[in-house]
Amino acid sequence: MGKLKIKTGDTVRVIAGDHKGSEGTVQKVLIEKNKAIVEGVNMVKKHTKPSAQNPQGGIVEKEAAIHISNLSLLTSKGEATRVGYRVEGDKKVRFSLKSNEVI
């Protein structure tokens, strides 16, 4: 398992699969599964039993995880880019390989 180049809070675009072209913010990264949950992307209907939090039960729509390889980070201008790392001073920073700007 390697280090993932996408973090929580990043804006990403889906570049492959059923939801190709949709964009959203990463809500959670599942490192052990190489997946991320992106806001508003890959919505699934989950059937829930009645519980204390949800006494009614029923069908809930929620985001399902999507594989990291199908996501591409977006720059501030909204273009998809790959991620590089470099050391600036004593800090290691992520930067866009397309526009060379620090993310």
Secondary structure, DSSP 8 states (H G I E B T S, - for coil): ----S--TT-EEEE-SSTTTT-EEEEEEEEGGGTEEEETTSSEEEEEE---SS-TT-EEEEEE--EEGGGEEEE-TTS-EE-EEEEEETTEEEEEETTT--B-
